Amino acid sequence: MTAIMPLEKQAFELDAADPLPTRRAEFCVPPHDCGQDGTVAACEAAYLAGNSLGLQPKALAARLGDELDDWAKLGVEGHTRARRAWLPYHELLREPAARLVGARPEEVVIMNSLTVNLHLLMVSFYRPTRQRHAIVIEDSAFPSDSYAVRSQAAFHGYDPDSAVVRLGTEDILGYLGEHGDRVALVLLGAVNYFTGELLDIDAITAAGRAAGAVVGWDLAHAAGNVPLRMHDCGADWAAWCSYKYLNAGPGSLAGVFVHQRHLADRGLPKLAGWWSTDPRTRFAMAPAVTPVDTADSWQVSNPPILAMAPVLLSLEMFDQTGMPALRAKSERLTGYLESLLDEVCATAPAKVITPRDPDRRGAQLSVRIAGPDVGPLTDRLRDEFGVFTDARRPDVIRLAPAPMYNTFHDCWRAATALAAVLSDQARHE
Ligand SMILES: Cc1ncc(COP(=O)(O)O)c(C=O)c1O
């Protein structure tokens, strides 16, 4: 701890000198009781849990207020007369969402929640046959992705234990080369939720498609974290949530990407609702869908405006700063945090398990800590030091400096607090 304590001044200097000023003041940062001698920065949390749930933009309350106000004053007329008319509201999100994931506008739509979207997309893109019905996921996939693909395999009458192939990320390309002819679907987290590893999206997509499989990506930990090129990499489809790096609030709406080459394919099975049909004839009330050649044809229900408003605000903020600038800052912050954590780990039974190469990770660093369950440790970090991290029990904590609002000083606080708690633990062993 003593080695990194004097670096606080340096952390403040790094913040002052950084070419991308933090937007922290535009977010509601949870308060922290800093006592008598705290700096303003220390009276707020050092919130490094944006990979789990991003912070609330201060502008959101007014945005939601606008929608509530329009609803109050206009009732049903708000569909066409609200300041942002509700009927075509989702169109406002299309272009910024496309920029965020590197897609063409017609390839994306914001709707539902992440796992619901995974299922809707698998209705179209998991078409198993007796010869080709395997689904490849990573062995450290987020559990709900595993539940989703297992339930899809079972739904089609296959045994999930044999249909779902769980692979180490280093084994995926080899497996596709050797056994790709039995793979129907590859579904991987582009940034792994546990280790923070950024997979080689281009290489895996190319290998999966060359093997004749469909390739889908879960971008939950990638959207708003790393630059993405979903169209150019040739992925068949992708889905992401917007409550992590995108700061759109707990359970907020999710996104979908479907590659252009599938948009006009009338042979794809889809589950339909009235938002699947062509908006120009929606109110003709015809009994059958009139298809549209955009990702909108995967929509089912009319969009929840109060849930869309936070996503729109979020996408505006990402457009204002831009992913290239955010990524550059993210690399600076995470690299700095890594250097401090290395110092902490040098004298503690702890190890950073995230790849060292900045090109192979996003903002998040995961630290494996030997000893007692890490749950109480992350509680202490939060309650005593105001440092929000998260515990992946029993032995991993995750720290993610989000470049939109985190600072070098947040990283310094996290590392010094971790050093203090670990040395305290060692004393009591
Ligand atoms: C990689 C990944 N996939 C899926 C999910 C589940 O998403 P939801 O509950 O929003 O459907 C999460 C949630 O954190 C996640 O991190």
The ligand as a Gaussian input file, in Angstrom:
#p B3LYP/6-31G(d) Opt

LIG

0 1
 C      -22.895000     -11.721000     -21.490000
 C      -24.294000     -11.612000     -20.966000
 N      -25.289000     -12.247000     -21.606000
 C      -26.560000     -12.181000     -21.156000
 C      -26.886000     -11.480000     -20.030000
 C      -28.300000     -11.492000     -19.534000
 O      -29.014000     -10.438000     -20.003000
 P      -30.558000     -10.157000     -19.725000
 O      -30.888000     -10.641000     -18.357000
 O      -30.648000      -8.682000     -19.838000
 O      -31.325000     -10.856000     -20.770000
 C      -25.883000     -10.770000     -19.347000
 C      -26.205000      -9.999000     -18.141000
 O      -25.386000      -9.447000     -17.455000
 C      -24.548000     -10.863000     -19.822000
 O      -23.545000     -10.249000     -19.172000

